[in-house]
Amino acid sequence: MSDCQAGHEKTLSGLAAMLAGASSIYGPGMLESGMTFDMGQLVLDDELIAMNKFFLRGIAVNDSTLSLDEIQSVGQGGNYLELASTLKGARSLTAPKLLHRDVREVWLAEGSPDPYEKAREKAKLILAEHTIEPPTDDVLAEIHAIVEEADAKYAGVA
């Protein structure tokens, strides 16, 4: 079942794999140790993986992000929330579309949306609307060449 535990485990196991340098992550869309595949979970996992990738990029430390001049001008006890650089920095954070980041009152006013249910609806929309471009003749020729090579190589092998 896609729940808090699944999200927690997927986030941590995906992040651990990324930190170890894995180029692909096992398990998007999977539940029950891969025994179940869920399209809504796949869409939700896409967002979790994007957040992990954001985390892995790290925090840029440079003259622009340090904002030393602004810190000095505002001073101790000043209001940094009104600064353009604060807003710019806040907008550089991840912006999940399925996970809710507003205050509780806004979440309640919006009908207490469940991230998994939002992901299921998005998956249904993707399945209904997504179209795939047919492969070009060059790609088809390459695929056929690979198949013919494999057929010749493994002919008679049971």
NORSUL-V656304 format. One record per residue. N is the residue number from 1. SS is DSSP state (A for helix, B for strand, O for the rest). BURIAL is I if it has 16 or more other C-alpha atoms within 10 Angstrom, else O. Layout:
<<N SS BURIAL> <N SS BURIAL>>
This chain:
<<1 O O> <2 O I> <3 O O> <4 A O> <5 A O> <6 A O> <7 A I> <8 A O> <9 A O> <10 A I> <11 A I> <12 A O> <13 A O> <14 A I> <15 A I> <16 A O> <17 A O> <18 A I> <19 A O> <20 O O> <21 O O> <22 O O> <23 O O> <24 O O> <25 O O> <26 O O> <27 O I> <28 O I> <29 O I> <30 B I> <31 B I> <32 O O> <33 O O> <34 O O> <35 O O> <36 B O> <37 B O> <38 O I> <39 A I> <40 A I> <41 A I> <42 A I> <43 A I> <44 A I> <45 A I> <46 A O> <47 A I> <48 A I> <49 A I> <50 A O> <51 A I> <52 A I> <53 A I> <54 A O> <55 A O> <56 A O> <57 A O> <58 O O> <59 O O> <60 O O> <61 O O> <62 O O> <63 A O> <64 A O> <65 A O> <66 A O> <67 O O> <68 A O> <69 A O> <70 A O> <71 A O> <72 A O> <73 A O> <74 A O> <75 O O> <76 O O> <77 O O> <78 O O> <79 O O> <80 O O> <81 O O> <82 O O> <83 O O> <84 A O> <85 A I> <86 A O> <87 A O> <88 A O> <89 A O> <90 A O> <91 A O> <92 O O> <93 O O> <94 O O> <95 O O> <96 O O> <97 O O> <98 O I> <99 O I> <100 O O> <101 O O> <102 O O> <103 O O> <104 A O> <105 A O> <106 A O> <107 A O> <108 A O> <109 A O> <110 O O> <111 O O> <112 O O> <113 O O> <114 O O> <115 A I> <116 A I> <117 A O> <118 A I> <119 A I> <120 A I> <121 A O> <122 A I> <123 A I> <124 A O> <125 A O> <126 A O> <127 A O> <128 A O> <129 A O> <130 O O> <131 O O> <132 O O> <133 O O> <134 O O> <135 O O> <136 O O> <137 A O> <138 A O> <139 A O> <140 A O> <141 A O> <142 A O> <143 A O> <144 A O> <145 A O> <146 A O> <147 A O> <148 A O> <149 A O> <150 A O> <151 A O> <152 A O> <153 A O> <154 O O> <155 O O> <156 O O> <157 O O> <158 O O>>
